[in-house]
């Protein structure tokens, strides 16, 4: 068995070792790689560690000498503006910013879009007010229809449209 394949990755709290593990001799050895851990305590430890490391990801960047260390610019290295360096993911690159800036419309086009949007907002407002008027008229017609029927009724108040609300006296059907 090749040397690099002797250890399998750690899974579910158990670290696996190579297949030719001598159980009698190697268990006494302090350097034994077989560890069985309580899974609940292992999960709690991982949660505590993850809470401690909430400050953000850290990258290790290797340089050859102190001069390179002093000249290192993270913004240049990651090709992103300095404002986005603290992001853990979805860091926008400088070329993406340039592309977005070139795609913004001119002030003349923005003014035209603003006027069109204002016109559409005015049309929407007029349609909403017309809808309210039609709902009121519909309710008024249904009230007139109900009051023209037989039976005694009295006014008990006003509804949200300002129309009177009626209550009919109960009459037993024959």
Residue pairs with C-beta under 8 A, 6 or more apart in sequence:
1 18
1 19
1 20
6 17
6 18
7 15
7 16
7 17
7 18
7 33
8 16
9 16
10 16
12 39
13 36
13 37
13 38
13 39
13 42
14 34
14 35
14 36
14 37
15 33
15 34
15 35
17 33
17 34
21 34
26 32
26 34
27 34
56 86
56 88
57 88
61 72
61 77
63 69
63 72
74 82
74 85
75 81
75 82
75 85
78 85
78 91
79 93
79 94
79 95
80 91
80 92
80 93
80 94
81 92
81 94
81 97
84 91
84 92
85 91
105 113
135 161
136 161
136 163
139 159
139 161
139 163
140 161
140 163
143 163
143 164
143 166
146 166
147 153
147 166
151 168
151 169
151 171
152 168
152 169
153 166
153 167
153 168
153 169
154 166
154 167
154 169
155 164
155 165
155 166
156 165
156 166
156 167
157 164
157 165
158 164
158 165
159 165
